[in-house]
Each structure stands twice: as C-alpha cells, then as structure tokens.
Amino acid sequence: MSSVFDAQYERFSTGAGFLAALDQSGGSTPKALRLYGVPESAYHTEDEMFDLIHQMRTRIITSPAFTAERILGAILFEQTVDREIKGLPSARYLWDELGIVPFLKIDKGLAELKDGVQIMKPIPPLAEELDKANANEVFGTKERSLIKQANESGIIAVVDQQFELADKVMDAGLVPIVEPEVDITAPDKAESEAILREQILAHLDALPEGRDVALKLSLPSEDDFYAPLVAHDRVVRVVALSGGYSRDEANARLARNHGIIASFSRALTEGLTAQQSDAEFNATLEASIASIHAASIAPEQA
C-alpha cells in the first residue's frame, strides 16, 4: 500500500469527526439544487446542472468552516472528481490541501423494486471508475442499495451484491463503503435491520484478515443495535446516513449510538442557499458542521 493510503487509513479509522456526503448524482441533483435555491429553470442541459452543483460543492469545500478538524472525509460524485477546485482535481484538493479523505460514489443508481428492495444497477465501467479513484488518490468508494421491506430474500440479495462489489473494490486496493440503506419510513424497519445485521455479520465473518470495509447504515430503531458491526475486526468504520430525518433528529439519534459517526448529505446542507452572502453561508455551514461533529463525538459515545 502507498504512504498516502496508509495516512488516509489512519485518519479515517481513528479520527474524531464525520464524513461529508457531497455525492448527489443525476437523479438527486435537481432536488439538491432546489433546496439550495436554484430552480430547474436556471439550467437547460445536464452539463449546466452539474456546473451549478459543482459551484455549490466548491463553495462548501472552500468555506472556512469545512476543515479537517471536524471532517474526516468527503464522498464525491464522479463528475466532481472529474472537475477542479482552485485549479486542483477535486479529490486531490481535499486530501493535499485540507487533509480530508476523499471517497468516490461508484453506483449508478437503483434497479426497480423487487422483493421489497432495490439492488444496484449494473456498473459497466467499474474498472475505469476504480482506475480513476486510484489515479486521484481516492481512498475508497461508496455504493448504495435500498431496503424498503423486511423481505429476507430481498435483503440477502442486497447484501450479497454489496459484498460482491466490495470484493472488486478491495482487489483494486480501495476501501469500500457498503451502504444497504433501510428506508426510515418502512413500517417494519426494525425487522429489516435485524435481517440486515445478521446478513452483514455473516459476510464480515467470511472476510480474511486485511480485507476491510466500512459500513454506511440508516440510524437504527434500537440504539446501539449495530454495536456488533462497530466492534467487528473487518470494519474500518461505521457511518450513518440521515435518511430523511431533519438534522436535529438525525443528530439526536446519532449521539445515542456508540462508535458510529455521521455521513450526512441533505442534513449537512440544510439551510444553505445560493442567495446567501458568503458570511451568511459560512455561518450556516459552521453551525451545521459543529452540530454534526458534536453528535459524532457525543459524550454518550465515549
């Protein structure tokens, strides 16, 4: 492994902070821009849309509030990795200039609902994605599935696919963030989590030494339900998505789960708008980052 990878591994595995999820892709970008105060009438092509979301992400990443003191890593969309921040490739800017560990979202969205879940669509250019990650000193990848019902066969399919992809990511020398999200609105959410935990543990137990993954999970219905995953030798870190909870609710739930840190997207950018002055924008982001960081290192987690 390279010295860069080793330094990134140390930072991600032991640092006190959280991950910024800045990886909205084609399907979720229009909503992210609307929340940021940019209507769909402000752009006419996909390229213009991605230019605008890159401006938003650049404004966040270059804000004085966005520092390695509280942010361990950032998850980026492929188009962000392809673009620059202050004249540097985005991922290299994060690591070289800020000391923040970059990750690349590699999934291409969700397949149709089947057996209560949505597995990932195929990723035809996977080798190219992993080569791009390595060329940009990206530490790891992120790949999302969605569980909407406590259907055992569906959840098995999700976890099997996630770890099959994780093996390919690890073969490329990267650390995968396995993300089998459980829909927080599902009436049988707790039952889904029970099946999910059992399946993840089975896959983790089968991993040989030196094959490590991170996990990104919905905040559980029962506090500390994922403690066996946090403690597992093959898990670098467990991070939580906000999943539609407000930032306050997500922070409160996170603070009650020992050893889990945030990887928030919408909850991180809540309250930010394109119309804010730099002072207003930076103050809003500062408050957001401070609250999420506090929840990620809450006294309850000690």
Sequence and secondary structure as in RCSB ss.txt:
>XXXX:A:sequence
MSSVFDAQYERFSTGAGFLAALDQSGGSTPKALRLYGVPESAYHTEDEMFDLIHQMRTRIITSPAFTAERILGAI
LFEQTVDREIKGLPSARYLWDELGIVPFLKIDKGLAELKDGVQIMKPIPPLAEELDKANANEVFGTKERSLIKQA
NESGIIAVVDQQFELADKVMDAGLVPIVEPEVDITAPDKAESEAILREQILAHLDALPEGRDVALKLSLPSEDDF
YAPLVAHDRVVRVVALSGGYSRDEANARLARNHGIIASFSRALTEGLTAQQSDAEFNATLEASIASIHAASIAPE
QA
>XXXX:A:secstr
  HHHHHHHHHHHH SSEEEEE   TTTHHHHHHHTT  GGG SSHHHHHHHHHHHHHHHHTSTT  TTTEEEEE
E HHHHTSEETTEEHHHIIIIII  EEEEE    B   BTTEE B   TTHHHHHHHHHHTT  EEEEEEEE S 
 HHHHHHHHHHHHHHHHHHHHTT EEEEEEEE TT TTHHHHHHHHHHHHHHHHHHS TT  EEEEEE  SSTTT
THHHHT TTEEEEEEE TT  HHHHHHHHHTSTTEEEEESHHHHTT  TTS HHHHHHHHHHHHHHHHHHHT GG
G 
